[in-house]
Amino acid sequence: MNTTNTIIKGSGSFIPAVAKLNRDFIPNHFYDAQQALINTPGEEIVDKFRQITGICERRYVANDQHTSEIAAWSAQKALEDAGIDPETIDQLIVAHNFGDVEQGSIQSGAVPSLAARVKNILGIRNPNCVAYDILFGCPGWLQGVIQADAFIRAGVAKRCLVIGAEVLSRVLDSHDRDSMIFSDGAGAMVLEAAEGTADGPGILAAAAQTYAIQELNYINTGVSNSPEEDTGIKYVKMQGRRVYEFALKHVPEAIKSCIDATGIPISQIKKIFIHQANEKLDEAIIKALYKLYDLTPDLASVMPMNIHELGNSSVATIPTLFDMVRKGDLPEHTLHPGDVIVFASVGAGMNINAVCYRM
């Protein structure tokens, strides 16, 4: 029986050129959330940070680059990879969280929307290419994929361009140890309607959840940890321990519900592209997922990672990681026709989502 499947037609990513190494943070004066000075030597702070997160360096954009620009650059690569006319795109979806923040500015620019700005940069004139933003925390890009799939299955759209882009380096508190986690980057994917069969390539299932009661402010914005800074500028803030416990409790179950909806045993899942939040957290989530099936995962085989060199670029981590694997930039990981893979993310909201896909 023929069906309309949502397939990946192309992918692209933009990796900023500026590498910020862990040792670059050693001179920083760090304070805790109660604005008390942390007297631990800088060398010890960054070494412990590396042990927990796995991050050795992260990438920042140049001073004259913006979120909408790097979004467009990743999109251009995805369009070229797909080999399609940009004018045939029906939905242009940009996931981000902070808009365009100018270097040295305290304001976020999101009017017009980043998607409209990307459409302008790409020179797409077709007015029926609808461009809009999606705000869903770190899972924003994957939620855009879920949304695009819904439009395609409904027959409303045939081609969607979904982009995740973030310049977190401009919303970081240099006095907060958690600031070392975050980075900049952009990734994009072209999704297309294709006639196929139930066992053919395409999106197989999806799951999404929002927890917004006591979990609401686990990741939010707040003033600097430094008691000497009274500018009122808000920075991205994270309650690390609560985020870790929340993710470990809820994400494995959400991924399981997605996998179970496909009817495919987890032993046949070839890769899990999980949001690059924290190496220890990601490993713990995947181990907990497999434990739900009374199995132990081969993490080195099933879980590709690029967090060690690229850090946590929020909405950009999954599309960037997928693009790198797909194009052979991580040679220890390969994808083949028929492989069933999983995308999964968790972040501010608190939001969780997962998608199963057959290559």
Secondary structure by P-SEA (a helix, b strand, c coil): cccccccccccbbbbbcccccccccccccccccccccccccaaaaaaaaaaaccccccccccccccaaaaaaaaaaaaaaaaccccccccbbbbbbcccccccccccccccccaaaaaaaaaccccccccccccccccaaaaaaaaaaaaaaaaccccbbbbbbbbcccccccccccccccbbbbbbbbbbbbbbbcccccccccbbbbbbcccccccbbbbccccccccccccccccaaaaaaaaaaacaaaaaaaaaaaaccccccccccccccccaaaaaaaaaaaaaaaccccccccccccccccccccccaaaaaaaaaaaacccccccccccbbbbbbbcccccccbbbbbcc
